[in-house]
Amino acid sequence: MCGITAYVGDDMAVPRVLASLKKLEYRGYDSSGIAFFENEKLNVVKSVGTIDRLEERICPREKQSHIAIGHTRWATHGKANEANAHPHLSQNKSVCVIHNGIIENYLSFKSKLTNINFYSQTDTEVFANMLDVCLNQDFSTQNVLKNLNELTKQIKGSYAFAILLSSCKNKIYFAKQKSPLILGIGKNFSMLCSDESALCEKTEKVIYLQDGDYGFIDKSQAQIFHSGKETKRKQFAFNFSANCVSKCGCEFFMEKEIKEGTQSVLATLENLQSINTRRLEREMKNSKKIFVVGCGTALHAGEVFKSVLEKECGLDVILDYASEFRYKKPNIGKDSLCIFISQSGETADTLASASFAKKKGAKCLAITNVQTSRITKICPYVLKTQAGVEVAVASTKAFMAQLAALYYLVLLFAKIYNKKITFSLKNILNLCKNGNNDENFEQIAKIAQLIKDEKSLFFVGRGLDYFMAKEGALKLKEVSYIHCEAFAGGELKHGSLSLIDENTFVVCLLTQKELINKMHANIIEMQSRGAKVILISPFCELKDKVFMFVEIRQAKSSLMPFVVSRPLQELAFLCAKEKGLNPDMPRNLAKSVTVE
Ligand code: M6R
């Protein structure tokens, strides 16, 4: 995780780096830091918490520097405190490093540095000292590049480094392996960033550095090396407006992004209709096994897909968490289609699973929201969701877009196998064109107020509603810190019902017509034990039979996940807001989980 950024050029570097760090906060925000030159001296400022707090600590005089590196952290080694925040200086303060990644063998390096008194628990401080020792007082460009090459070859793990030397006011060194690092070039400046959304608006060209690349930037050039030789990498034109994100008048990104849900479904389907899927369809037809892999919300979209595909087309799907998938030695090979779902396309476990499946000869399809992400480099087939940039940590509109892409796949499977299914593309389009399902806002706000101080909540559903209950529970716990757990209605009697008493709130989902009676029976079972049932359903006949009722629109059973997503997302958002929490940045989390 973590975001890194660096600027050298004609403009004042500190404001540029701070602006860039704010865009990288989605990668981690428990602490941050920046290094720059003040007069001739290399200076480091750090802070626990968000970039705003870091900014408050920097005085105007310090903003004059024309070179700076900055880091926003999601703690891996050591607590989220100032000592562990980056940048890290070597003991004699000659080498200053920011790092995204994990040096797995840092303890073996550390054991060799017997003369160093470490001030932090980080692997990065060890690297800064190793490099300093290797340089042996020779800070010439040639010696730095040589040692960077030799030292990084010994590292096990992942890294994107940006390095300042106290003796050099005009160069930033870098090295990359398995962690993302982008190089931006403009008139009289160069930048390094974890992701291109954080490059400044004046950037003209972008270079996607490759694993094993290292080198340096100064204000007029970037020199890239690979295994001891200078190398050229393709430059791409940079489109700043494509990366522009704003809250559009909302207080929080999550609020704005929830509202964009149906639009992202429509945009995704429109895009998918315009692309040629003939080759992919051939692979789909030739595949005997279908695997779906992802994490968190992305996997919940996969669960909905599995359920719909199995029911509508009679095709079996094997589904797994990306963090578990490859350790189970799944029986995959040339006859397998593996679908990897990832909003960011950067989730470490999902990337590792995709590489694993590819090595096994499987056909790999990525469903991702970020065209330039690493998953698109691994998977030969990519379906791009069109949710636009999703900033809030909680995935909302991207989940809707993932559903859209996955339902589109169901339609393709139905076409390939000549199956008559219960919905059409037109049904989804009409459903999303006919409103945003925000008519229950007031009722959901009342519920949020009511449950905000609960310690624990249940979500219950059956069939497709069970998967959406899992998603609703994840969303609410993620942003409101209330313990939430989802159960399949029929499973309650097998243990979990013992948790229910007269203080328990249960959010029940009932959108599947054929399950009304069964789910109603589960509701009665819970109510008999005192549960206060909040029912989200289009079936108004149950309105007077529960503690609170949220009426939603009725659509075809198979399409109800599109309808029920919004009230679940609103509930999570409003609960966090009621509690005075920032739903965009829940504690301990980050938008992109780039460590395994
Ligand atoms: O970028 P990805 O879709 O691969 O991320 C997967 C999960 O980390 C993500 O969906 C996470 O569960 C969300 N924060 C939940 O809202």
Residues whose N, C-alpha, C, O or C-beta is under 5 A from the ligand:
A	BS01	M6R	C295 G296 T297 A298 I341 S342 Q343 S344 G345 T347 V393 A394 S395 K591 V593
